[in-house]
């Protein structure tokens, strides 16, 4: 009796720990081709796993149809991995959920089947394994969406957090009469040069430059896509927690787009240089 009670509490703690971890993730990503098989959706395993996760209340997507926020931040999702330990007479499967760092967050019990036909055997084994989620009350807690805060001050443009602690350490070694905007070090072991002097803005006047290409905003569920007159998608804007400030990606660059003095600005880094580019957006 004592052993039974102890086993119950161990199982309860495991389920509570697993549920807390799962709640940190917004999506479950199901591969259309599990590594355990030679073909895509072999024995209809991918469609079955996606269906069962959706049935358990998870926001589940295929790996080739990711929503925009997941494309920009893969750490929002867990990848479902199907583990096949089948023998000649018994089909054995379990499901493992892996985060963006390659860590296993949750693993189901092993499901077994002695059905001879493959499709039926994998269906039975997978359904048995997925029973591990029966006690999990999944609710996304939005922890995966939290980002390091970037402070916006429109009087002084955008201030960026320090990139590396080593810069502060090197700055302490600079001569007292050195330029405070430049951090540098030159030794046999270390070579570092960082120029923090202000970069002049590309914005020349208070009025929109008519020569700038017009980009047309098309609304998405969580922001906009900007297209030219072709129309070709040139940039995607993702909503942030601040009005008229968007995380942006386009032309091979990532940064932010925000409104300042009635104009839209795309701000990004090219190496160590902060670049501000005016955009002509029609909403």
Secondary structure, 3 states (H helix, E strand, C coil): CHHHHHHHHHHHHHHHHHHHHHCCCCEEEECCCCCCCCCCCHHHHHHHHHHHHHHCCCCEEECCCCCHHHHHCHHHEEEEEEEECCCCCCEEEEEEEECCCCCEEEECCCEEECCCCHHHHHHHHHHHHHHHHCCCCCCCCCHHHCCCCCCECCCCCECCCCCCHHHHHHHCCCCCCCCCCEEEEECCCCEEEEECCCCCCCCCCCCCCCCCCEEEEEEECCEEEEECCCCCEEEEEEECCCCCEEEEEECCEEEEEEEECCEEEEEEEECCEEEEEEEEEEC
